[in-house]
């Protein structure tokens, strides 16, 4: 597999996930502003008020740790470039999925209850998700690319 093509695929997946989260955010705001909230439950609000931030922090920490474990294993093994890129893509997708989950959960809470705190958490998680995108230097470092392999990426 071509390194440049893998880089494009990873970035395409990342972009698609960002666009879908942003679209859900926009639809959620539209629905809450036009139709109103789906629930006025104070008990549900109390649960989400504590659950959403804790869940978000846990997902951030787990995503970083799982990613580091994948990359560490990938660097230890003496495997072909295709295998390294495949494992790298898996690591990135798992990391992104773990970062996407709190955004969607916060948006569901916002849809249900209409409290802007949940919308704020979703926006913060979306920003964090966007900052976690794959860079050329990241793929070079995380996949232990040789000089020749690095030139293929350029």
N, C-alpha and C positions, 0 to 999 in steps of 0.2 A: 504494500500500500504506500502511496506517495505521502510524504510528510506534509506537504503543502495542502493536499486534499483533506487529510485528517484534521488539520488546523481549521480549514474552512468548514468541515462538518461539525466540529465542536462549536465553533462560533455560530453556526446556523441554529444548532439546537439551543444554545444559550439565548440567542436573539428571539427565537420562537417562544421560549419560556417567558422571557421578559415581556414580549408583546401580549401574550395571553394573560399574564398577571395584570398588566396595565389595563387591558380590555375589561377584565373582571372588576377591577377597581372602578373604572369609569361607569360600567353598568350598575355596580352597587350604589355608587353615589347618585346616579340618575334615578334608580328605583326608590331609594330612601327619600330623596328630595321630592319626587313626583307622587309616589304611592304611600309613603310613610313606612314606619317600622312594622315588622311582622309580629313582634311580641313586646309586651310591656312588663314582662316578668322581672321583678327585682331579684328573685333568687337566681335566675339565669344570669343576670348581670353580675351578681356577686361571684358566681363561679367563673365566668369569663374574665372578670376584672383581674383575678389572680392567675388564672390558667394561661391566658394569652401571653403575657410578658415572660412567665416562667418557661412555657413551652418554646417561645422564641429563643430565649437564651440557651436552653438545653439543645435546641436544634443547631444553633450556631456553633456551640462547643463540640457537639457530636460530629457535625459536618467537617470541622477542621481536623478532629482526631482521626476520623475514618479516612479522610483524604491523605493525611500524613502516613497512616498505616499502609494504604494502597501504594503510595509513592515509595515508601521505604522498602516494601517487598519488591516493587518493580526495579529498584536500583540494585538490590542484592542479587537478583537472579541474572544468570547469563543467558539471555534470551534474544531472539531476533528482533529487529526493528518493528516488524509488523505486530509481534506479540506485545512489545513495550507500548506501542501506540494504542493497541486494543485495550490493554489494561489501564492506560492513562485515560482513555475515553470513558471507561467504566468508572474510574475514580471521579472524574469531573461530573458525570451524570448523577452519581450517587450524592456528591456534594451539593449539586444544584437542586436535586429533589428534596434534600433535607432543608435547604434554605427556602424552597418554595412552599413547603407545608405550613409554616407559621403565617405566611402572607395570606394563603387561602383561608386558613382558620380564622384569622383576624377579620377578613372580609365577610365571612359567614356571620361572625358575631356582630359586625357592623350592620349587615343586612337585617339580622334579627332584631337588634336593639336600637340601632341608629346613633349610638354614642361615638363621638368623634375620636375618642381615645383609641378605639379599635382601628379606625381609619388611619390614625397616626402611626400605630404600630405597623400596619400593612405598608404604609409609605416608607417607613424606616427599613423594613425588611426588604422591600423592593429596591431601595437604594443600596443596601448591603449586598443583595443579590447581583445587582448591576456592577458593583465594584469587584465582585468575585469572578469576573470574566477571565477567560484564558488569554494570556499574552504570548507573544513569540518567545520572550525570555523565559517565561514560565515553562513552556513546553520544552525548551532547550535544557533547562535545569532539571526539571522533573523526569525527563526521559533519558537523561545522560546522552544527549546527542553528540556525536563526534563532529569534528570540523566539517567533514564532507557532508554529513547529514544536516548540519546547521545551514550550509550553503543551499541545500535543497529547499529549505524552508523560506529562504529570502526571496 
